[in-house]
Amino acid sequence: RLIYTTLVIILVLLQEFFYLGTINGLYAQFKLYGRVPPSRIMAVRLCISISYTFFGSLCTTGVIWAFSGKQLVLTWMSLWLFAHLNFLTFDVFSVWLPPPVVPMALVTWIMLNINSILLPLALSPRFYRWAYALPTHAIYNVLVDIWSHGCNPALHYALPVMFAYELSSLTLST
């Protein structure tokens, strides 16, 4: 459990963190924000984020592949959604926050999310139950559902949480 809750999730979050930093650095270095129309920047960044998270989630799924073909595809698609919503969330941070604050916000986001899956929330004090609304807790429950063939399903709240982050982050980053 510790490997799946920390290593896999941290791999996905670190991929998005460093890739977004590289993209933003290149955009700033070549002064693309001032020369390219915003609609084109938005379309290109969306295409880049979809394709990068598609292949990044495939690589992460390959690291942990110990399941049937159906479970592999479901794991891949779930991690793809998780990776893309985190990419968009990190993009929201980089768009709306001042540059000196962005690294602290990203590290805080990663730590909050990892802490939401280290211990079972049912055993934690009620104050910590707000972590049910974090996407890392949701993806962990989706992955457990996939890998256990539906034992203890939590998809009724996990998928809506992830789609809410996807839509809100997409709206705020564009």
ZAMAR-904801 format. One line per field, with one value per residue (C-alpha): z, x, y. Coordinates in steps of 0.25 Angstrom, whole numbers, plus 5000, padded with zeros to 4 digits. Layout:
REM ZAMAR-904801
w = Z, ...
u = X, ...
v = Y, ...
REM end
This chain:
REM ZAMAR-904801
w = 5000, 5003, 4990, 4982, 4991, 4990, 4979, 4968, 4972, 4974, 4960, 4953, 4961, 4959, 4944, 4943, 4952, 4944, 4930, 4933, 4938, 4925, 4917, 4924, 4924, 4909, 4907, 4915, 4908, 4894, 4898, 4892, 4902, 4895, 4880, 4879, 4880, 4894, 4887, 4880, 4893, 4899, 4888, 4887, 4903, 4903, 4892, 4899, 4912, 4907, 4899, 4910, 4921, 4912, 4910, 4924, 4930, 4921, 4926, 4941, 4938, 4932, 4945, 4953, 4942, 4950, 4945, 4934, 4921, 4925, 4938, 4931, 4921, 4933, 4941, 4930, 4927, 4942, 4943, 4930, 4936, 4949, 4942, 4933, 4944, 4952, 4940, 4939, 4954, 4954, 4941, 4950, 4960, 4950, 4944, 4956, 4966, 4966, 4961, 4975, 4981, 4971, 4976, 4990, 4985, 4977, 4988, 4998, 4987, 4986, 5001, 5004, 4994, 4998, 5013, 5008, 5005, 5015, 5026, 5025, 5027, 5034, 5045, 5046, 5054, 5047, 5044, 5033, 5026, 5016, 5009, 5003, 4993, 4988, 4975, 4980, 4990, 4979, 4969, 4980, 4982, 4967, 4966, 4978, 4971, 4958, 4964, 4974, 4963, 4970, 4985, 4994, 4982, 4984, 4970, 4973, 4980, 4974, 4959, 4962, 4970, 4959, 4948, 4956, 4957, 4943, 4939, 4949, 4946, 4931, 4932, 4942, 4934, 4920
u = 5000, 5011, 5018, 5005, 5000, 5013, 5022, 5012, 5005, 5018, 5023, 5010, 5011, 5026, 5024, 5014, 5022, 5035, 5028, 5020, 5032, 5039, 5027, 5026, 5041, 5041, 5029, 5035, 5049, 5044, 5034, 5022, 5012, 5013, 5014, 5004, 4989, 4983, 4974, 4985, 4993, 4981, 4979, 4994, 4995, 4983, 4988, 5001, 4995, 4986, 4997, 5008, 4999, 4994, 5008, 5013, 5001, 5005, 5019, 5014, 5004, 5015, 5024, 5013, 5007, 5004, 4989, 4981, 4979, 4966, 4971, 4983, 4975, 4966, 4978, 4984, 4971, 4969, 4984, 4982, 4970, 4978, 4990, 4983, 4975, 4987, 4994, 4983, 4983, 4998, 4995, 4984, 4995, 5005, 4995, 4988, 4999, 5011, 5024, 5031, 5019, 5017, 5027, 5022, 5008, 5011, 5019, 5007, 4998, 5006, 5008, 4993, 4989, 4999, 4995, 4980, 4984, 4995, 4985, 4970, 4961, 4951, 4961, 4965, 4959, 4947, 4955, 4963, 4951, 4951, 4962, 4951, 4950, 4965, 4968, 4979, 4969, 4959, 4969, 4974, 4960, 4958, 4970, 4967, 4953, 4960, 4970, 4961, 4950, 4940, 4942, 4938, 4934, 4936, 4933, 4921, 4929, 4943, 4940, 4931, 4942, 4952, 4943, 4940, 4955, 4957, 4946, 4949, 4964, 4962, 4953, 4962, 4975, 4969
v = 5000, 5010, 5008, 5010, 5022, 5029, 5025, 5024, 5037, 5044, 5040, 5045, 5058, 5060, 5058, 5069, 5078, 5078, 5077, 5090, 5097, 5094, 5098, 5111, 5114, 5112, 5121, 5132, 5130, 5131, 5142, 5134, 5140, 5154, 5149, 5138, 5140, 5135, 5125, 5118, 5117, 5111, 5101, 5097, 5096, 5087, 5078, 5077, 5074, 5063, 5056, 5058, 5052, 5041, 5036, 5039, 5031, 5020, 5020, 5020, 5009, 5001, 5003, 4996, 4986, 4974, 4972, 4967, 4975, 4980, 4985, 4991, 4999, 5004, 5008, 5015, 5023, 5026, 5031, 5039, 5046, 5048, 5053, 5063, 5069, 5071, 5077, 5087, 5090, 5093, 5102, 5109, 5112, 5117, 5126, 5132, 5132, 5141, 5134, 5134, 5127, 5116, 5106, 5107, 5105, 5093, 5086, 5089, 5083, 5071, 5069, 5071, 5061, 5050, 5052, 5049, 5035, 5031, 5028, 5023, 5035, 5027, 5025, 5040, 5051, 5057, 5070, 5062, 5057, 5069, 5061, 5053, 5065, 5063, 5057, 5048, 5041, 5039, 5033, 5024, 5019, 5017, 5009, 5000, 4998, 4994, 4985, 4978, 4976, 4985, 4981, 4993, 5002, 5017, 5021, 5029, 5040, 5038, 5040, 5053, 5059, 5056, 5061, 5074, 5077, 5074, 5084, 5095, 5094, 5094, 5107, 5114, 5111, 5115
REM end
